[in-house]
């Protein structure tokens, strides 16, 4: 029997604090997915996309217009205190790695958008309707395989072909 390295788990989201570091396209996709759930989402970034701004203006997320500074980790550690998870979604892999190392050293679950091996959890492809929630991850070898499988499963769920 093949042993898997990751176990899918579904957690209660109400009141759970999630911090997203970064305000670009990858962060936007992750935030749009998170916004479908009852998370308290805070975005740490000096710049955010128009779609993230719309979520902020609608009161769906909190925006902290600042940057992660590894030389001064205290403000970041205060921000992520009691967070369920942190998503490092900057366009700088070194910064993402520093965020990951700091979070892990403080027992905070962290996902690095550009480094699955250094992440403590993987961010799944999601499909939902009013009855079902599906999360799907692959083994890290083919993002295209996950994207294609998720698209097919989303169609099944959205069109209620079950």
N, C-alpha and C positions, 0 to 999 in steps of 0.2 A: 504494500500500500504506500502510495506517495505521501510524504509528509509536507504540509504547507507551512510557510513561515508566518502567515498573517491570518488572523481570525476575524471575521466580520462581527461587529457588535453594534447594537442599536441602543443609544442612550437617550435619556430624557434631556430635552434641550431647554426647557423652560428655566429661565434665570441663569443658564450657563453662559459664562463669559468667554468670548473668543476674540483673540487679537490677531489682526492681519497686518503684517508689516509690508508695505508696498502699495502703490496706487495705480499700477499699470494694467495691461490687458490680462495677464495671468491672475493678478489679485482680483480684478473685476469679475472674471469667471468664477473664481472661488467664492467671492462675496455674494454674487447673484445666487449661487447654489445655497450658501448658508442662510441667505435671507428668506428662503422657502421654509425655514424652520424657526423655532422660537428662541433663537440665540440672542444674547446681548453682544452685538458686534462692534468692535472698536477698530478703526483703521489708523495706523500710524504711518504717515507719509506727507511730505511737503506738497506733493502734487498728486491729484487723483483724476481719473477719467471723468468724462461727462456723465456716464451711467452711474458711477460711484457717487458723484455729486447729487444726482437725482435721488438716490437712496438716502443720502445725508439730509437733503432738503425735505424729504418726506418723513424724516425722523426715524428711519429704519436702522440707521447706523450712527455711531459717534465718530467724528473725524478729529484726530489729533494731528495738526499740521506741523510735524516735527520729524526728525530723523533718529534712527538708532545710532548711538555713539558708543562704540566699544570701550572708549577711554573713560566714559562716564556712565557705567551700567545702572546706577541707582535709579534714575528716572524710569528706565525701561523695566527694571525689576519691580518697581512700585506699580507700573501699569499692568504688568502681567500677573501680579499677585492674585492668587485665587482663580486664575484663568483655567478653564478646562483644557484649552489647547491654543497654540500659537501657530500661525502659518507664516513662514518666511518667504515672501513673494517679491523680493526686490530684483532688480536686473543685474545685481552684483553677487556672484556666487561666493566671494569671500565674506561679504556682509551676511549673506544667508547662513554660511557656515559658522560665523561668530554668534549669530542669533541662536542657531541650533545648539552649539556647545554651551552657551549660557543657560538656555532653557533646560537642557538635559542635566546640567550640574545642579539645578534647583528643582529637579523632579517634575518639570512641566512638559507635557506632551507637545511635540513640535514636528511640523511637516515642512521640509525644505522643498520648494517647488522644483528645484533643479538637482536634487540629490536624494533619491529614495533610500540609499544605503545609510545615510546619516539621519534619516527621519525616524521618529519613534512610532509614527503611524502613517499610513498612506491615505490620501484623499481620494474617495471613490467617485466613479461616475454615478450619477443619481438619476432615477426615474421615479416619478410619483403620479398618483391620482388621489382621489379622495378616500380610497380604500387601501392603497398599497404604497409602500416605500421600498425601493430597491437600491442597493449599493453594489457596485461591481469594481473589482480591481483585478489586475493581471499579475503576472509574476515578475514584472519589471523589464521584460525582454522586448515587448512590442506594444507601444502606445496605440498603434493603428489597430491592432487586434481588439484591444479594449474599446476603442472608439467605435469600431464597427459593431461589436457585440452589444454595446450599450445602446447604439442607435436602433438596433433591431428590438431589443428589450423595451426601450422607450415606446416604440410603435405598438408593441403588444399591450403594454400597460395603458398607454393613452387611449388606444382604440378598444380597450377592454376585450381583447381576443383571448380570453382565458376561461 
